Amino acid sequence: MNTEVIFKDIEKKIIENLKVAESSVDIAVAWLTSPKIIREIGACLKRKVIVRIISVDDKINGDVNFSNLYRGGAKIRLLSSKLMHNVTAP
């Protein structure tokens, strides 16, 4: 597996990778708000690609996005925001 660091057109690159996914997609992200990416994840599910998402249980993500993906077959786990970011202890 190759690792690539991307600083420009990140949404475009993510969508390109989702379009060619054949067996599974694992997503770990604090917030999933891009309608284009969400639509492409839905397209993956329609192609019977296994989709697993770990994200933050936060109103920014919106219930509708995750509900629709869940109903489409995505395996979703929502965590406390403290588990998705490095935080400095007081």
N, C-alpha and C positions, 0 to 999 in steps of 0.2 A: 504494500500500500504506500503510495506516495503522499507526502505532505506538501501542501501549497499554502503560502501566506497570501491573503488577498486583502487589498486596501481600497480598491475601486470597484464599482459595479458589483457589490457583494450580492444584492438581491438577484441580479441577472445570473451570476455564477451558481447560486443556490438552485435557482429554477432549472438551469441547464443540467445540473446533477440530478435533480428530482425527475426530470424528463427521461433520463436514461436508466433510472433505477429498475432493476429486474426482479430482485428477490426481497430485499428489506431496506428500510430507511430507519436509522436511529437519530433522533433529534433531542439535543439537550440545550435549552435556550431559556433565558429568563422571561422574555416576552415574545410572543408570536402574534404580530399585529398586521403583517403585510397581506392584504387581500390576494395578491398575485401568488405568493408562496402558499397560502392556505388553499387556494384553488388547485394549485399543482399537487399539493399533498392529497387532496381529494381525488385527483386524477390517478395518483399512485394507487390509492385504495381501490378504485374502479378496475385497475389492471391487476388486482390481487397481490400487490406488493404489500408486505407486512410493514406497518408503520408503528413505531414506538416513540412516544414523546414524553420527555420529562421537562416540566416547566414550573413556574411559580404560581401558586394559588393567589392570584392578584386580580383586582378588577380591571387592570390594564389589558389583560388577556381577553377578557370578555367571555361570558358563559357560552354565547352562541357559537363562537369559533370552535371551542373544544367540544361542545355538545354535538355539532354537526359532524366533526371528525370522528368522535366516539361512535356515533350512530353508523358512520360509514365503515367502522371496523378498526379504527386506530386504538392502540393500547396507550392509555394516557395516565400519567402519574403526576399529580400536582403537589409540590413541596413548599415548605416555608421558604420565604425569600432568603433567609439566613443560610440556607443550604445551597443556594445557587450562586452566591457571591462570596468572595473573601471579605471578611469584615474584621476590623480591629476591635478587639475586646476592650472594654473600658478599663 
